């Protein structure tokens, strides 16, 4: 069930992930509610609108996939829901909507301000038309990216529709793609300030960063509440200034297909288990990387690790490193190095892009999944997908990754940005006894239905706590939504 962000008691341990519905230290479960916004489609009120910064037919990022899985779960639960994606005009030809309950807002990227996160007035105009035409009763935004904080302001000012915001990164705090790493050195950043941010972005003044924080924070404060997929993200946003009482932590769900017994972790050593008897029969251990093959996802660390392994043939022959994902749009120098290393190292291979529907099958062909991001992350969907496939994870031991993968219980940690330590972790992982122990410690994974139930309960609680009925009676003044 969802977890509301009650103030943690002094000395409370960092919450560790467990089965969906478990209460972690310092958090109170918000019980299910079958009334109000959680009512089924037969309710006289209109649908819940899930708004994402793009459509998963255009991009396969974690935020848009999580938003779409939530939309699917709401429909499966009998709740009336629509899905609204905001896409640049350049992506129009790639769009593939799944039903007449999905809508797209075509935006003009030239009118979007990525520093202050202000969208052109066309975004609000199209969104407002959809919301009013379908009598939407609640809006759940995923990201402020592409939406624009002025859209949040306009929604609050011109309608009586309450809204919540699901946060997927630290974009509200950090202008560096919401990653909270310094620029250009890419060192971990622990707190934002006008002075520190202006050091990363000397083209912007301290006053501009102060103004940025003020206007983004002010717009977000209009939300009935906030949903974070990790405690780490929630705490960062609370430290930044958003109210703790409006936060709920809900894990991202993943699509779980097939019968329950087909979803279970393959028995150790059984046919279909990738490791089998491991080193005992000299078969190599396979480590899979899934997602965007880019430096900020740690792909460059993996390339450095490949260089190290190539110098240790006795270890390299026991391992296989398989890349699944797209490398499109990356720096040419990075692409050249990637292709060269794949070409000269027989233990490495590039499987190319994949359809998200195939991810479980592809992960089942691996023994471990590696998440090597050099920034804090939040709750990478790939971690939940790995657990759903019964695979332990080797990850950077920071932020949301460390929270989701308890070290030596569901996987192994390595030091951020350290290829030597990643090589050490991979070598340690190639052990039958450890592998079996890690597989037995994998947490339960939330599916579409569980995610939807938790969101419905939290929608009700957050909107009621925010006093939406009283707000709805207040007159609305019109505001200009343009940049």
C-alpha positions as semicolon CSV with decimal commas, in nm:
position;residue;x (nm);y (nm);z (nm)
1;X;0,000;0,000;0,000
2;X;0,115;0,359;-0,030
3;X;0,329;0,503;0,241
4;X;0,269;0,856;0,367
5;X;0,575;1,057;0,459
6;X;0,537;1,095;0,834
7;X;0,837;1,253;1,003
8;X;1,093;0,979;1,081
9;X;1,171;0,928;1,449
10;X;1,519;1,021;1,570
11;X;1,769;0,754;1,476
12;X;1,528;0,570;1,249
13;X;1,695;0,342;0,999
14;X;1,676;0,413;0,627
15;X;1,367;0,223;0,505
16;X;1,446;-0,087;0,307
17;X;1,222;-0,211;0,030
18;X;1,001;-0,505;0,099
19;X;0,675;-0,643;-0,019
20;X;0,429;-0,385;-0,152
21;X;0,207;-0,284;0,135
22;X;0,467;-0,319;0,408
23;X;0,527;-0,026;0,641
24;X;0,884;0,096;0,672
25;X;1,021;0,275;0,980
26;X;0,890;0,628;1,007
27;X;0,613;0,575;0,751
28;X;0,244;0,517;0,796
29;X;0,047;0,310;0,547
30;X;-0,249;0,486;0,386
31;X;-0,514;0,218;0,374
32;X;-0,720;0,140;0,065
33;X;-1,030;0,346;-0,001
34;X;-1,303;0,226;-0,230
35;X;-1,495;0,552;-0,236
36;X;-1,432;0,895;-0,379
37;X;-1,172;0,912;-0,657
38;X;-1,120;0,539;-0,626
39;X;-1,472;0,461;-0,743
40;X;-1,520;0,252;-1,054
41;X;-1,604;0,381;-1,399
42;X;-1,974;0,378;-1,318
43;X;-1,922;0,679;-1,091
44;X;-2,102;0,986;-1,219
45;X;-1,777;1,184;-1,210
46;X;-1,543;1,186;-1,509
47;X;-1,213;1,008;-1,555
48;X;-0,873;1,044;-1,393
49;X;-0,620;1,186;-1,640
50;X;-0,264;1,052;-1,637
51;X;-0,040;1,309;-1,809
52;X;0,309;1,211;-1,924
53;X;0,585;1,413;-2,089
54;X;0,585;1,172;-2,384
55;X;0,423;0,851;-2,509
56;X;0,592;0,511;-2,467
57;X;0,548;0,447;-2,839
58;X;0,791;0,738;-2,893
59;X;1,031;0,692;-2,602
60;X;1,105;0,400;-2,368
61;X;1,214;0,597;-2,062
62;X;1,122;0,486;-1,712
63;X;0,886;0,778;-1,637
64;X;0,663;0,734;-1,941
65;X;0,656;0,357;-1,898
66;X;0,560;0,394;-1,530
67;X;0,286;0,644;-1,620
68;X;0,146;0,414;-1,887
69;X;0,158;0,108;-1,660
70;X;-0,041;0,310;-1,403
71;X;-0,297;0,401;-1,670
72;X;-0,329;0,034;-1,767
73;X;-0,366;-0,065;-1,401
74;X;-0,641;0,191;-1,343
75;X;-0,835;0,058;-1,640
76;X;-0,784;-0,299;-1,521
77;X;-0,914;-0,199;-1,176
78;X;-1,233;-0,062;-1,331
79;X;-1,144;0,303;-1,275
80;X;-1,226;0,547;-1,553
81;X;-0,894;0,682;-1,679
82;X;-0,744;0,851;-1,982
83;X;-0,380;0,888;-2,085
84;X;-0,247;1,218;-2,222
85;X;0,101;1,244;-2,372
86;X;0,283;1,563;-2,463
87;X;0,498;1,517;-2,774
88;X;0,699;1,753;-2,994
89;X;0,568;1,796;-3,346
90;X;0,881;1,618;-3,472
91;X;0,763;1,295;-3,303
92;X;0,413;1,300;-3,452
93;X;0,492;1,031;-3,713
94;X;0,622;0,790;-3,444
95;X;0,311;0,805;-3,225
96;X;0,102;0,492;-3,189
97;X;-0,193;0,541;-2,954
98;X;-0,339;0,226;-2,803
99;X;-0,706;0,321;-2,781
100;X;-0,956;0,605;-2,798
101;X;-0,879;0,671;-2,429
102;X;-0,533;0,799;-2,520
103;X;-0,468;1,153;-2,635
104;X;-0,171;1,353;-2,751
105;X;-0,079;1,719;-2,714
106;X;0,151;1,834;-2,991
107;X;0,395;2,091;-2,856
108;X;0,628;2,341;-3,017
109;X;0,972;2,276;-2,872
110;X;1,091;2,618;-2,980
111;X;0,853;2,772;-2,726
112;X;0,966;2,560;-2,433
113;X;1,202;2,710;-2,176
114;X;1,402;2,420;-2,024
115;X;1,560;2,635;-1,755
116;X;1,244;2,769;-1,594
117;X;1,030;2,484;-1,734
118;X;0,777;2,708;-1,904
119;X;0,576;2,569;-2,193
120;X;0,405;2,753;-2,475
121;X;0,041;2,847;-2,433
122;X;-0,051;2,579;-2,688
123;X;0,016;2,307;-2,429
124;X;-0,232;2,445;-2,177
125;X;-0,486;2,527;-2,447
126;X;-0,486;2,166;-2,576
127;X;-0,476;2,013;-2,227
128;X;-0,762;2,228;-2,103
129;X;-0,975;2,128;-2,401
130;X;-0,922;1,757;-2,329
131;X;-0,985;1,792;-1,955
132;X;-1,308;1,989;-1,992
133;X;-1,439;1,784;-2,284
134;X;-1,408;1,465;-2,082
135;X;-1,513;1,614;-1,748
136;X;-1,186;1,501;-1,585
137;X;-1,208;1,486;-1,206
138;X;-0,836;1,460;-1,122
139;X;-0,508;1,506;-1,307
140;X;-0,193;1,314;-1,219
141;X;0,115;1,466;-1,385
142;X;0,431;1,259;-1,436
143;X;0,717;1,508;-1,457
144;X;0,706;1,885;-1,503
145;X;0,915;1,834;-1,818
146;X;0,724;1,939;-2,132
147;X;0,416;2,009;-1,917
148;X;0,551;2,341;-1,790
149;X;0,496;2,488;-1,446
150;X;0,278;2,756;-1,606
151;X;0,041;2,476;-1,707
152;X;0,009;2,373;-1,342
153;X;-0,063;2,735;-1,253
154;X;-0,324;2,770;-1,525
155;X;-0,497;2,446;-1,423
156;X;-0,527;2,570;-1,067
157;X;-0,640;2,917;-1,170
158;X;-0,888;2,838;-1,448
159;X;-1,050;2,514;-1,332
160;X;-1,162;2,341;-1,015
161;X;-0,980;2,020;-1,108
162;X;-0,738;1,900;-0,837
163;X;-0,403;1,760;-0,943
164;X;-0,115;1,555;-0,807
165;X;0,242;1,531;-0,933
166;X;0,448;1,211;-0,956
167;X;0,815;1,303;-0,943
168;X;1,060;1,083;-1,133
169;X;1,383;1,279;-1,087
170;X;1,524;1,596;-0,927
171;X;1,443;1,826;-1,219
172;X;1,262;2,077;-0,998
173;X;1,579;2,118;-0,792
174;X;1,852;2,071;-1,051
175;X;1,890;2,232;-1,394
176;X;2,137;1,960;-1,500
177;X;1,872;1,725;-1,640
178;X;1,743;1,672;-1,287
179;X;2,037;1,446;-1,199
180;X;2,199;1,643;-0,915
181;X;2,551;1,595;-1,047
182;X;2,792;1,879;-1,112
183;X;2,873;2,016;-1,454
184;X;3,102;1,938;-1,629
185;X;3,282;1,711;-1,379
186;X;2,972;1,498;-1,301
187;X;3,042;1,477;-0,930
188;X;2,753;1,393;-0,700
189;X;2,572;1,702;-0,567
190;X;2,421;1,681;-0,221
191;X;2,225;2,008;-0,206
192;X;2,133;2,288;-0,444
193;X;2,191;2,657;-0,379
194;X;2,197;2,961;-0,608
195;X;2,574;2,992;-0,559
196;X;2,650;2,624;-0,623
197;X;2,416;2,604;-0,923
198;X;2,566;2,919;-1,078
199;X;2,908;2,752;-1,053
200;X;2,777;2,465;-1,266
201;X;2,597;2,704;-1,502
202;X;2,801;3,028;-1,516
203;X;2,579;3,146;-1,803
204;X;2,303;3,192;-1,542
205;X;2,325;3,427;-1,244
206;X;2,258;3,342;-0,882
207;X;1,946;3,556;-0,903
208;X;1,818;3,351;-1,194
209;X;1,862;3,032;-0,995
210;X;1,688;3,189;-0,698
211;X;1,399;3,293;-0,924
212;X;1,390;2,946;-1,080
213;X;1,350;2,783;-0,742
214;X;1,083;3,030;-0,634
215;X;0,859;2,993;-0,938
216;X;0,890;2,614;-0,965
217;X;0,830;2,565;-0,594
218;X;0,535;2,803;-0,598
219;X;0,371;2,617;-0,889
220;X;0,423;2,277;-0,730
221;X;0,267;2,401;-0,406
222;X;-0,065;2,420;-0,591
223;X;-0,072;2,039;-0,609
224;X;-0,292;1,838;-0,376
225;X;0,001;1,607;-0,318
226;X;0,314;1,442;-0,449
227;X;0,397;1,081;-0,525
228;X;0,755;0,956;-0,522
229;X;0,861;0,605;-0,621
230;X;1,144;0,611;-0,366
231;X;1,202;0,738;-0,014
232;X;1,530;0,888;-0,129
233;X;1,360;1,113;-0,385
234;X;1,086;1,210;-0,142
235;X;1,336;1,314;0,124
236;X;1,538;1,521;-0,126
237;X;1,224;1,708;-0,233
238;X;1,116;1,763;0,127
239;X;1,461;1,900;0,216
240;X;1,423;2,134;-0,083
241;X;1,103;2,276;0,061
242;X;0,796;2,073;-0,037
243;X;0,569;1,976;0,257
244;X;0,626;1,630;0,404
245;X;0,256;1,578;0,477
246;X;0,174;1,593;0,108
247;X;0,413;1,313;0,011
248;X;0,331;0,949;-0,051
249;X;0,582;0,685;-0,158
250;X;0,447;0,434;-0,412
251;X;0,670;0,196;-0,603
252;X;0,649;0,189;-0,981
253;X;0,462;-0,115;-1,107
254;X;0,568;-0,338;-1,392
255;X;0,367;-0,544;-1,636
256;X;0,350;-0,902;-1,515
257;X;0,225;-1,134;-1,786
258;X;0,136;-1,501;-1,785
259;X;0,015;-1,727;-1,508
260;X;0,148;-1,669;-1,156
261;X;0,370;-1,979;-1,171
262;X;0,525;-1,850;-1,495
263;X;0,623;-1,527;-1,324
264;X;0,805;-1,700;-1,041
265;X;1,183;-1,700;-1,022
266;X;1,316;-2,003;-1,214
267;X;1,446;-2,268;-0,977
268;X;1,821;-2,252;-0,933
269;X;1,988;-2,492;-1,173
270;X;1,662;-2,570;-1,355
271;X;1,630;-2,548;-1,733
272;X;1,586;-2,183;-1,824
273;X;1,793;-2,054;-1,533
274;X;2,076;-1,874;-1,708
275;X;2,353;-1,960;-1,464
276;X;2,267;-2,324;-1,424
277;X;2,552;-2,486;-1,240
278;X;2,765;-2,175;-1,296
279;X;3,139;-2,223;-1,289
280;X;3,101;-2,586;-1,192
281;X;3,038;-2,676;-1,557
282;X;3,255;-2,389;-1,690
283;X;2,961;-2,204;-1,840
284;X;3,013;-1,826;-1,829
285;X;2,803;-1,597;-1,614
286;X;2,599;-1,347;-1,813
287;X;2,557;-0,984;-1,701
288;X;2,298;-0,776;-1,885
289;X;2,271;-0,400;-1,925
290;X;1,924;-0,276;-2,020
291;X;1,813;0,071;-2,123
292;X;1,961;0,377;-2,285
293;X;2,327;0,315;-2,360
294;X;2,457;0,651;-2,244
295;X;2,727;0,781;-2,007
296;X;2,474;0,913;-1,753
297;X;2,336;0,558;-1,728
298;X;2,685;0,432;-1,649
299;X;2,762;0,284;-1,990
300;X;3,101;0,455;-1,991
301;X;3,182;0,288;-1,657
302;X;3,097;-0,044;-1,817
303;X;3,331;0,034;-2,106
304;X;3,611;0,107;-1,860
305;X;3,526;-0,220;-1,685
306;X;3,552;-0,402;-2,019
307;X;3,904;-0,262;-2,061
308;X;3,999;-0,397;-1,717
309;X;3,846;-0,740;-1,779
310;X;4,022;-0,767;-2,115
311;X;4,352;-0,751;-1,927
312;X;4,245;-1,043;-1,706
313;X;4,163;-1,322;-1,953
314;X;4,125;-1,583;-1,678
315;X;3,831;-1,380;-1,539
316;X;3,697;-1,254;-1,872
317;X;3,649;-1,608;-2,001
318;X;3,410;-1,677;-1,714
319;X;3,191;-1,371;-1,784
320;X;2,967;-1,240;-2,060
321;X;2,853;-0,877;-2,080
322;X;2,547;-0,814;-2,296
323;X;2,412;-0,466;-2,384
324;X;2,041;-0,429;-2,460
325;X;1,917;-0,084;-2,565
326;X;1,966;0,205;-2,799
327;X;2,284;0,405;-2,850
328;X;2,119;0,653;-3,085
329;X;2,187;1,021;-3,020
330;X;2,506;0,970;-2,818
331;X;2,831;1,159;-2,868
332;X;3,018;1,021;-3,173
333;X;3,335;0,964;-2,970
334;X;3,139;0,752;-2,720
335;X;2,973;0,552;-3,000
336;X;3,310;0,491;-3,169
337;X;3,464;0,366;-2,845
338;X;3,161;0,149;-2,768
339;X;3,168;-0,018;-3,110
340;X;3,543;-0,071;-3,093
341;X;3,532;-0,240;-2,752
342;X;3,238;-0,460;-2,851
343;X;3,424;-0,559;-3,165
344;X;3,750;-0,659;-3,002
345;X;3,623;-0,829;-2,684
346;X;3,461;-1,167;-2,734
347;X;3,305;-1,161;-2,389
348;X;3,095;-0,852;-2,478
349;X;2,804;-0,821;-2,721
350;X;2,550;-0,562;-2,834
351;X;2,197;-0,701;-2,877
352;X;2,046;-0,370;-2,993
353;X;1,717;-0,201;-2,900
354;X;1,436;-0,411;-2,755
355;X;1,062;-0,392;-2,711
356;X;0,963;-0,348;-2,348
357;X;0,724;-0,643;-2,385
358;X;1,029;-0,866;-2,436
359;X;1,232;-0,747;-2,140
360;X;1,147;-1,040;-1,911
361;X;1,252;-1,296;-2,173
362;X;1,576;-1,111;-2,235
363;X;1,653;-1,080;-1,865
364;X;1,586;-1,450;-1,812
365;X;1,876;-1,514;-2,050
366;X;2,104;-1,327;-1,806
367;X;2,221;-1,416;-1,457
368;X;2,250;-1,058;-1,332
369;X;2,124;-0,717;-1,443
370;X;2,363;-0,422;-1,405
371;X;2,246;-0,068;-1,325
372;X;2,554;0,153;-1,329
373;X;2,418;0,510;-1,332
374;X;2,657;0,776;-1,203
375;X;2,374;0,991;-1,062
376;X;2,135;0,931;-0,774
377;X;1,849;0,787;-0,981
378;X;1,507;0,747;-0,821
379;X;1,353;0,406;-0,880
380;X;1,483;0,269;-1,210
381;X;1,211;0,060;-1,372
382;X;1,482;-0,179;-1,491
383;X;1,542;-0,284;-1,128
384;X;1,177;-0,380;-1,082
385;X;1,184;-0,559;-1,418
386;X;1,490;-0,757;-1,308
387;X;1,327;-0,860;-0,982
388;X;1,012;-0,961;-1,171
389;X;1,231;-1,184;-1,389
390;X;1,394;-1,334;-1,081
391;X;1,732;-1,175;-1,142
392;X;1,957;-1,007;-0,883
393;X;2,096;-0,661;-0,962
394;X;2,447;-0,521;-0,944
395;X;2,411;-0,146;-0,898
396;X;2,584;0,175;-0,800
397;X;2,552;0,194;-0,422
398;X;2,389;0,538;-0,403
399;X;2,046;0,703;-0,392
400;X;1,738;0,526;-0,518
401;X;1,941;0,233;-0,653
402;X;2,088;0,149;-0,313
403;X;1,741;0,181;-0,160
404;X;1,583;-0,061;-0,406
405;X;1,865;-0,318;-0,404
406;X;1,965;-0,411;-0,048
407;X;2,334;-0,498;-0,065
408;X;2,405;-0,871;-0,044
409;X;2,032;-0,945;-0,011
410;X;1,892;-0,875;-0,360
411;X;2,217;-0,787;-0,536
412;X;2,556;-0,625;-0,494
413;X;2,671;-0,263;-0,477
414;X;2,981;-0,104;-0,625
415;X;3,130;0,241;-0,575
416;X;2,996;0,515;-0,800
417;X;3,210;0,577;-1,107
418;X;3,460;0,306;-1,013
419;X;3,515;0,046;-1,289
420;X;3,762;-0,147;-1,073
421;X;3,500;-0,195;-0,805
422;X;3,240;-0,294;-1,065
423;X;3,481;-0,558;-1,198
424;X;3,532;-0,675;-0,839
425;X;3,153;-0,705;-0,788
426;X;3,109;-0,899;-1,113
427;X;3,383;-1,140;-1,015
428;X;3,232;-1,188;-0,671
429;X;2,886;-1,241;-0,822
430;X;3,008;-1,540;-1,025
431;X;2,953;-1,776;-0,735
432;X;2,679;-2,039;-0,714
433;X;2,618;-2,012;-0,341
434;X;2,599;-1,633;-0,343
435;X;2,377;-1,633;-0,652
436;X;2,127;-1,868;-0,492
437;X;2,121;-1,657;-0,173
438;X;2,060;-1,336;-0,370
439;X;1,783;-1,493;-0,576
440;X;1,608;-1,610;-0,260
441;X;1,624;-1,255;-0,120
442;X;1,456;-1,075;-0,410
443;X;1,163;-0,855;-0,298
444;X;0,809;-0,890;-0,424
445;X;0,734;-0,670;-0,725
446;X;0,434;-0,441;-0,764
447;X;0,230;-0,498;-1,080
448;X;-0,016;-0,272;-1,266
449;X;-0,306;-0,364;-1,038
450;X;-0,117;-0,307;-0,712
451;X;0,022;0,023;-0,839
452;X;-0,327;0,138;-0,939
453;X;-0,480;0,041;-0,603
454;X;-0,214;0,234;-0,415
455;X;-0,256;0,539;-0,638
456;X;-0,636;0,538;-0,603
457;X;-0,614;0,526;-0,224
458;X;-0,356;0,804;-0,223
459;X;-0,552;1,023;-0,467
460;X;-0,845;1,013;-0,227
461;X;-0,640;1,091;0,081
462;X;-0,429;1,366;-0,075
463;X;-0,720;1,547;-0,238
464;X;-0,930;1,529;0,078
465;X;-0,638;1,651;0,290
466;X;-0,586;1,942;0,052
467;X;-0,949;2,049;0,092
468;X;-1,034;2,023;-0,277
469;X;-1,411;2,060;-0,223
470;X;-1,358;2,393;-0,050
471;X;-1,114;2,504;-0,318
472;X;-1,363;2,416;-0,588
473;X;-1,604;2,676;-0,452
474;X;-1,352;2,956;-0,486
475;X;-1,374;3,180;-0,795
476;X;-1,106;3,120;-1,053
477;X;-0,921;3,405;-1,215
478;X;-0,774;3,359;-1,561
479;X;-0,398;3,363;-1,603
480;X;-0,187;3,381;-1,912
481;X;-0,018;3,046;-1,977
482;X;0,222;3,155;-2,246
483;X;0,596;3,193;-2,210
